[in-house]
């Protein structure tokens, strides 16, 4: 059993390592593709050398980032087979479909037209080249769509049925999977946050050029475009974040409770604006205060979760006891977690009975076992747990990651307001040394915000790989812990080398192009 937990923990760390490194590159790729397409559109309309130079420069940085992102993404998908083979078998019919579509449609679309982007300047007409650039930008977004659909299904499993004969889930409604509330919110939120990240990146690099007094006009025009894209991105991110909060309250209430460090909920529940958790607080214990210090926003969480300032929001202990919300926002007493564990194990027994009956060719027993399994299947995953407390995610990490994301997002909103106003009405502000330094440092802030968002989303749904259906301990492959540890170390080294190499190459190109004039860049 100890070795099992070691394999689970190291497999989770390895996947988290790969995913977080991968996510350093993906949002910049999505956002830069859009910015490059907009710049080339302006060039095709104006035929100005300045816009051609800007297009080629930011396209170069896009290409560097795209190549590294592909390398880490391929490894990420292979890990489903190497480390999470039980998961892949259990839901392969469902999870594999979006990934296959992503590979066939989006990735090949990107790969085809990205070649025209980089090598087709003199081989194709300006209009065709522009179309290829836009199709590449669309391809990057479509690639994200199908990955996010798969991820959203893990957090809100819909459009499927469990087939006891195959002992796995099979797809019953493809469009229910694609159009679930979680999928729509996650896609729009993620793509908009990618626009935000790329906007900050462009402003930060442009600020460095301005600070060095090189290609200042080109830098100022880049900031104008980036302020539009990034400003739109942060506004959509905030709006879809609100939608996501409602979805989490409906479908992953334990995640919401962990995000707030909330153990006992109430009507008109306040939102913790800032707080320090009490490390002695444990699930199931009401005698210890949850916070050492907190500043609350009255009625904030009730409004965030239900758009009703006086609604009830359940806490961790409420949910364990069986008090939660329906999808319509009604408070109900439902099945407590202790009973869920019992009924989950009953579902396992029914599945074993079905298997034995199928081997014996007993159709009547198979039908009886199927009926029993269907009743208890909603709690199937709980049958793998030993106690209700195991269904509680890491509260501290989820709580603090959520606050880092929110505070950084608030800062970025103010950042883009300043960038937009300054680039159009007060360009002299952007030439100030302090503004340039803030612009460059904000690159760090936006990446921290992006990573904190994924930590909140993924750590907050633990211990589930598939919400309520399959925990991480039942999803792993039967491999030695030493193998996972070895590959974890290898990946950590390789990914770090790739990251350092990418940063070095990008810094070299940024510095190189800053020394070239507009005509030199446009002819490069």
ChimeraX attribute file (.defattr): number of C-alpha atoms within 10 A of each C-alpha:
attribute: neighborCount
match mode: 1-to-1
recipient: residues
	/A:1	6
	/A:2	7
	/A:3	11
	/A:4	16
	/A:5	13
	/A:6	16
	/A:7	24
	/A:8	22
	/A:9	17
	/A:10	21
	/A:11	27
	/A:12	18
	/A:13	15
	/A:14	22
	/A:15	20
	/A:16	17
	/A:17	17
	/A:18	21
	/A:19	18
	/A:20	17
	/A:21	22
	/A:22	22
	/A:23	19
	/A:24	19
	/A:25	23
	/A:26	23
	/A:27	27
	/A:28	26
	/A:29	27
	/A:30	29
	/A:31	29
	/A:32	29
	/A:33	27
	/A:34	23
	/A:35	27
	/A:36	25
	/A:37	22
	/A:38	18
	/A:39	24
	/A:40	27
	/A:41	21
	/A:42	15
	/A:43	20
	/A:44	15
	/A:45	12
	/A:46	12
	/A:47	13
	/A:48	12
	/A:49	16
	/A:50	20
	/A:51	25
	/A:52	22
	/A:53	24
	/A:54	22
	/A:55	23
	/A:56	20
	/A:57	19
	/A:58	18
	/A:59	23
	/A:60	17
	/A:61	19
	/A:62	22
	/A:63	17
	/A:64	17
	/A:65	23
	/A:66	20
	/A:67	13
	/A:68	20
	/A:69	21
	/A:70	15
	/A:71	13
	/A:72	23
	/A:73	17
	/A:74	11
	/A:75	15
	/A:76	19
	/A:77	14
	/A:78	11
	/A:79	15
	/A:80	18
	/A:81	15
	/A:82	16
	/A:83	24
	/A:84	24
	/A:85	16
	/A:86	21
	/A:87	22
	/A:88	20
	/A:89	19
	/A:90	18
	/A:91	20
	/A:92	16
	/A:93	15
	/A:94	25
	/A:95	24
	/A:96	14
	/A:97	16
	/A:98	22
	/A:99	20
	/A:100	14
	/A:101	16
	/A:102	21
	/A:103	15
	/A:104	12
	/A:105	15
	/A:106	24
	/A:107	19
	/A:108	15
	/A:109	21
	/A:110	21
	/A:111	13
	/A:112	15
	/A:113	21
	/A:114	22
	/A:115	13
	/A:116	20
	/A:117	22
	/A:118	15
	/A:119	12
	/A:120	16
	/A:121	13
	/A:122	9
	/A:123	10
	/A:124	13
	/A:125	11
	/A:126	18
	/A:127	13
	/A:128	15
	/A:129	23
	/A:130	23
	/A:131	18
	/A:132	23
	/A:133	27
	/A:134	23
	/A:135	22
	/A:136	28
	/A:137	24
	/A:138	19
	/A:139	25
	/A:140	26
	/A:141	25
	/A:142	22
	/A:143	23
	/A:144	20
	/A:145	25
	/A:146	24
	/A:147	19
	/A:148	24
	/A:149	24
	/A:150	21
	/A:151	21
	/A:152	24
	/A:153	23
	/A:154	22
	/A:155	22
	/A:156	22
	/A:157	21
	/A:158	20
	/A:159	18
	/A:160	18
	/A:161	15
	/A:162	18
	/A:163	13
	/A:164	19
	/A:165	12
	/A:166	11
	/A:167	15
	/A:168	18
	/A:169	19
	/A:170	18
	/A:171	19
	/A:172	14
	/A:173	13
	/A:174	14
	/A:175	10
	/A:176	16
	/A:177	25
	/A:178	21
	/A:179	14
	/A:180	19
	/A:181	19
	/A:182	26
	/A:183	26
	/A:184	19
	/A:185	22
	/A:186	23
	/A:187	22
	/A:188	20
	/A:189	23
	/A:190	25
	/A:191	24
	/A:192	26
	/A:193	30
	/A:194	30
	/A:195	31
	/A:196	32
	/A:197	32
	/A:198	29
	/A:199	31
	/A:200	32
	/A:201	26
	/A:202	27
	/A:203	31
	/A:204	25
	/A:205	21
	/A:206	29
	/A:207	27
	/A:208	22
	/A:209	24
	/A:210	23
	/A:211	18
	/A:212	15
	/A:213	13
	/A:214	18
	/A:215	18
	/A:216	18
	/A:217	15
	/A:218	18
	/A:219	23
	/A:220	22
	/A:221	19
	/A:222	24
	/A:223	29
	/A:224	21
	/A:225	20
	/A:226	29
	/A:227	29
	/A:228	18
	/A:229	25
	/A:230	34
	/A:231	25
	/A:232	18
	/A:233	27
	/A:234	25
	/A:235	18
	/A:236	20
	/A:237	24
	/A:238	18
	/A:239	15
	/A:240	21
	/A:241	19
	/A:242	19
	/A:243	20
	/A:244	21
	/A:245	20
	/A:246	23
	/A:247	21
	/A:248	22
	/A:249	24
	/A:250	21
	/A:251	19
	/A:252	18
	/A:253	23
	/A:254	29
	/A:255	27
	/A:256	29
	/A:257	29
	/A:258	26
	/A:259	25
	/A:260	26
	/A:261	25
	/A:262	25
	/A:263	23
	/A:264	17
	/A:265	21
	/A:266	17
	/A:267	15
	/A:268	18
	/A:269	25
	/A:270	22
	/A:271	19
	/A:272	21
	/A:273	15
	/A:274	15
	/A:275	18
	/A:276	16
	/A:277	19
	/A:278	15
	/A:279	13
	/A:280	11
	/A:281	17
	/A:282	18
	/A:283	16
	/A:284	15
	/A:285	12
	/A:286	12
	/A:287	8
	/A:288	11
	/A:289	15
	/A:290	22
	/A:291	17
	/A:292	11
	/A:293	12
	/A:294	14
	/A:295	13
	/A:296	15
	/A:297	13
	/A:298	15
	/A:299	18
	/A:300	19
	/A:301	29
	/A:302	24
	/A:303	22
	/A:304	21
	/A:305	25
	/A:306	23
	/A:307	14
	/A:308	16
	/A:309	18
	/A:310	16
	/A:311	21
	/A:312	22
	/A:313	30
	/A:314	27
	/A:315	25
	/A:316	30
	/A:317	25
	/A:318	21
	/A:319	25
	/A:320	25
	/A:321	18
	/A:322	19
	/A:323	20
	/A:324	27
	/A:325	22
	/A:326	14
	/A:327	12
	/A:328	8
	/A:329	18
	/A:330	12
	/A:331	15
	/A:332	11
	/A:333	13
	/A:334	14
	/A:335	17
	/A:336	17
	/A:337	22
	/A:338	19
	/A:339	17
	/A:340	23
	/A:341	22
	/A:342	19
	/A:343	23
	/A:344	25
	/A:345	21
	/A:346	20
	/A:347	26
	/A:348	20
	/A:349	16
	/A:350	23
	/A:351	23
	/A:352	16
	/A:353	19
	/A:354	27
	/A:355	19
	/A:356	15
	/A:357	18
	/A:358	17
	/A:359	10
	/A:360	11
	/A:361	11
	/A:362	12
	/A:363	12
	/A:364	12
	/A:365	17
	/A:366	23
	/A:367	14
	/A:368	14
	/A:369	22
	/A:370	21
	/A:371	14
	/A:372	18
	/A:373	26
	/A:374	16
	/A:375	12
	/A:376	18
	/A:377	25
	/A:378	16
	/A:379	26
	/A:380	23
	/A:381	27
	/A:382	28
	/A:383	25
	/A:384	20
	/A:385	21
	/A:386	12
	/A:387	12
	/A:388	20
	/A:389	16
	/A:390	16
	/A:391	21
	/A:392	22
	/A:393	22
	/A:394	18
	/A:395	25
	/A:396	18
	/A:397	16
	/A:398	26
	/A:399	24
	/A:400	22
	/A:401	23
	/A:402	23
	/A:403	21
	/A:404	19
	/A:405	23
	/A:406	18
	/A:407	13
	/A:408	19
	/A:409	23
	/A:410	13
	/A:411	14
	/A:412	22
	/A:413	19
	/A:414	13
	/A:415	18
	/A:416	26
	/A:417	14
	/A:418	16
	/A:419	26
	/A:420	21
	/A:421	14
	/A:422	19
	/A:423	19
	/A:424	13
	/A:425	9
	/A:426	13
	/A:427	15
	/A:428	10
	/A:429	16
	/A:430	23
	/A:431	18
	/A:432	13
	/A:433	15
	/A:434	11
	/A:435	19
	/A:436	23
	/A:437	14
	/A:438	14
	/A:439	23
	/A:440	19
	/A:441	14
	/A:442	21
	/A:443	19
	/A:444	14
	/A:445	18
	/A:446	24
	/A:447	22
	/A:448	16
	/A:449	23
	/A:450	23
	/A:451	19
	/A:452	23
	/A:453	21
	/A:454	19
	/A:455	20
	/A:456	23
	/A:457	20
	/A:458	19
	/A:459	20
	/A:460	27
	/A:461	28
	/A:462	19
	/A:463	21
	/A:464	24
	/A:465	22
	/A:466	22
	/A:467	20
	/A:468	24
	/A:469	19
	/A:470	23
	/A:471	24
	/A:472	21
	/A:473	21
	/A:474	18
	/A:475	21
	/A:476	23
	/A:477	19
	/A:478	13
	/A:479	14
	/A:480	12
	/A:481	17
	/A:482	13
	/A:483	13
	/A:484	22
	/A:485	18
	/A:486	12
	/A:487	14
	/A:488	19
	/A:489	12
	/A:490	12
	/A:491	17
	/A:492	16
	/A:493	12
	/A:494	13
	/A:495	19
	/A:496	13
	/A:497	12
	/A:498	17
	/A:499	18
	/A:500	12
	/A:501	13
	/A:502	18
	/A:503	14
	/A:504	12
	/A:505	15
	/A:506	17
	/A:507	13
	/A:508	12
	/A:509	15
	/A:510	19
	/A:511	16
	/A:512	10
	/A:513	18
	/A:514	22
	/A:515	14
	/A:516	14
	/A:517	14
	/A:518	20
	/A:519	12
	/A:520	12
	/A:521	19
	/A:522	18
	/A:523	10
	/A:524	11
